Amino acid sequence: MRLFPIALLAALAAPPALAETHLVKMLNGNHLGGMVYEPEFLSVSPGDSVKFLATQRGHNAASIGGFLPEGAETFLGRINEEIEISLAHEGFYGIKCSPHFDMGMVMLIRVGDAPLEGVKLPEDMPQGAKDRFAKIIARAGAAE
């Protein structure tokens, strides 16, 4: 019966899974053109966080209404300031730069193993954002 206390101690001493923090730059442009997040697509584990870096002026990071997993909280970063968000819910998170949303400054974060075919864009999204998301999804799918 001494195995039970030993097993219990081993379980309690096991290190917890460490969440990662992923860095995203907010940029006025890169090789993809236009205002962008770099990277434009992340695939992360539940519990990870994403820190948006105010690399160049004039940008923020905000959730897109209707483009979050069920139960996920919306967020709105301030212009020219960094923001870190924790991603607890599995699914897709659509991210936008508020002043450049119409121009297509968006990114996609997948939490967990959801297939890219499951991405559902909100109907009322500006065309520039829809076009950029289509390119992001195509590039991410080609990389898998």
C-alpha atoms as one frame of an Amber mdcrd trajectory, in Angstrom:
protein
   0.000   0.000   0.000   3.010   2.283  -0.008   2.635   2.761  -3.764  -0.345
   5.111  -3.386   1.564   7.842  -1.445   4.509   7.534  -3.839   2.243   7.836
  -6.894   0.455  10.793  -5.335   3.726  12.581  -4.622   4.948  11.897  -8.162
   1.757  13.326  -9.641   1.943  16.437  -7.486   5.623  16.957  -8.275   5.137
  16.730 -12.057   5.730  20.132 -13.638   2.617  21.774 -15.072   2.416  22.226
 -18.834   3.931  25.584 -19.612   1.903  27.999 -21.659   3.744  29.831 -24.400
   3.665  33.528 -25.197   3.664  34.244 -28.930   4.837  37.638 -30.223   3.064
  39.487 -33.033   4.367  42.691 -34.600   2.000  45.418 -35.783   3.570  46.841
 -38.957   2.979  49.463 -41.636   3.967  46.881 -44.239   6.132  43.879 -45.102
   6.701  41.575 -48.102   2.937  40.815 -48.113   2.128  44.504 -48.622  -0.184
  46.887 -46.821  -0.684  47.228 -43.075  -0.055  43.816 -41.492   0.410  41.717
 -38.419   3.515  39.583 -38.483   2.894  36.707 -38.360  -0.546  36.867 -39.948
  -1.493  33.363 -38.738  -0.750  31.539 -35.502  -1.695  28.038 -34.416  -1.435
  27.823 -30.627  -2.422  25.613 -27.718  -5.222  26.407 -25.260  -3.760  28.463
 -22.417  -1.138  30.151 -24.592  -1.073  33.922 -24.861  -0.328  36.363 -27.654
   1.474  39.642 -27.086   0.906  42.280 -29.748   3.963  44.519 -30.059   3.572
  48.190 -30.961   6.399  47.879 -33.487   5.256  50.766 -35.676   2.913  53.610
 -34.792  -0.775  53.880 -35.578  -1.977  50.346 -34.827  -3.816  48.325 -32.213
  -5.117  44.793 -31.801  -8.800  44.090 -31.181 -11.132  41.137 -31.447 -13.562
  41.048 -34.360 -17.189  40.853 -33.266 -18.730  37.502 -34.198 -15.329  35.969
 -34.940 -14.351  34.361 -31.633 -14.886  30.911 -30.165 -17.948  30.516 -27.984
 -17.208  31.765 -24.468 -14.146  33.823 -25.470 -14.004  37.410 -24.244 -13.684
  40.347 -26.595 -10.747  42.713 -26.221  -9.698  46.131 -27.493  -6.102  47.328
 -27.351  -5.184  51.006 -27.428  -3.465  52.604 -30.403   0.364  52.487 -30.110
   0.263  50.239 -27.044   1.120  46.598 -26.506  -1.543  44.199 -25.339  -1.301
  40.579 -24.225  -4.279  38.237 -24.438  -4.732  34.747 -23.052  -6.426  32.209
 -25.308  -8.347  29.640 -23.299 -11.098  28.620 -25.737 -10.481  26.364 -28.736
 -11.417  27.654 -32.176 -10.627  30.645 -34.367  -9.958  34.214 -33.220 -10.239
  36.989 -35.799  -8.039  39.974 -34.920  -8.155  43.452 -36.451  -6.417  46.787
 -36.283  -9.355  49.116 -35.630  -8.212  52.037 -37.835  -7.058  49.750 -40.680
  -9.743  47.042 -40.632 -11.278  48.220 -43.936  -7.804  48.057 -45.516  -7.422
  44.425 -44.449  -5.122  44.652 -41.428  -6.283  41.393 -39.844  -4.831  38.154
 -38.552  -6.107  34.691 -37.687  -5.310  32.696 -34.567  -6.244  29.030 -34.309
  -6.393  27.637 -30.783  -6.307  23.856 -30.708  -6.705  21.570 -33.701  -9.699
  23.033 -35.549  -9.400  22.498 -39.331  -8.977  25.641 -41.437 -12.039  24.601
 -43.448 -14.035  25.454 -40.308 -13.268  29.191 -40.459 -16.516  31.180 -40.746
 -16.100  34.881 -41.545 -18.784  37.286 -40.314 -21.074  38.420 -43.148 -20.708
  42.143 -42.387 -16.907  42.194 -42.605 -15.356  44.829 -44.914 -14.234  43.490
 -48.304 -10.572  44.348 -47.655 -10.639  42.223 -44.513 -12.425  39.333 -46.296
  -9.832  39.383 -49.072  -6.917  39.344 -46.599  -8.478  36.507 -44.571  -8.897
  34.457 -47.774  -5.159  34.887 -48.478  -4.211  34.082 -44.873  -6.294  30.893
 -44.906  -4.876  29.831 -48.288  -1.255  30.376 -47.172  -1.844  28.627 -43.826
  -3.506  25.678 -45.580  -0.635  25.368 -48.051   1.856  25.325 -45.160   0.104
  22.428 -43.374
